[in-house]
Amino acid sequence: MLALSDSQLRTIWNAADGLPAEERGVYLERMIAWLQFRGGRFIDRDLDDAVRLALRGLIHDSPRRRCSSRISSGDACTITVSPDRTD
């Protein structure tokens, strides 16, 4: 059995929320494996490192994602999509 604080659970949830739905399962499986490996003995910094490792390869820098981050910072953005790309 594992015990997580509210802030630790929020950290895991917030990271999963930023992923496409089809990649959340892989992320959560990686987190469960890491938590089981640690046997429940870890500090918040360890959990932050585990979240970063679990996300590795799951976050893709798509044109849409780059544009959203630029729009939120107030910059203009244009996305050109070729016929063979849908992102």
N, C-alpha and C positions, 0 to 999 in steps of 0.2 A: 504494500500500500504506500502511496505517495501523498505527501502533504505539501501543498503550495499555498503561499500567501496570496491575498487578493491582487497585489501588485505583480507578483510573478505570473499568475494566471492571466492577468491583463496584458502583460508583455507578450506571452505566447499567442493570445487571441488577436492582439493588434497586428502582429506579424502575419498571422494566417489570413486576416481580413484583407490585407493588401495583395494577396495572391489570387490568380484566377482560380475558380472553383475546382477545376480538374487537377490542380497542383497542391491543393490544401491537404489532401490525404497523404501524399508523399512527405510533406513538411511535418505533419503531425506524427506520422510513423517514425520519422527521424528523431523528433523530440522525445517520443516515448522511449525509443531505444536508448537515447542519451540519458534520460532520467533513470531508467532501470539500471544502466551501466554504473551510474554514480551511486546507486543505492539510496537515493534520497538525501545524500550529503553534498550540498553545494550552497554557494552564496549567490547573491544576485548577479555579480560580475560573471560568475561561471555560467549562469543561465543566459545572460546576454551573449556570451561567446557561443553557446550552444545554438541560440536562435540564429546568429549570423552563419554558423556552419550549416545548419539545417536549411537555410534559405539559399545557400550556394547552388547555383545552376538552375534555380527555380524562377528567379526574377529576370525577365528578359527586357532589355532596353528597346522597346518597340517605338516606332515614330510617334504613336499616340501617347505613350507614357512620357516621352521627352517633351512633347507639345504641352501636355497637361501641366508638367512642372514649370515650363516657361510661362504659361498663361497665369498660373498662380503667382508668379513673381512679377507679373505686369508686362512681360514682353509679348510681342506679336509672334504668331506662329502660323505656318502654312504646311499642310501635309499633302504631298503628291503621292498618289497610290497608283502603281502600274497595274495593268489588268491581271497579272499573275499574283499580286499581293493583296491581301484583304485586311492587313492591320494598318 
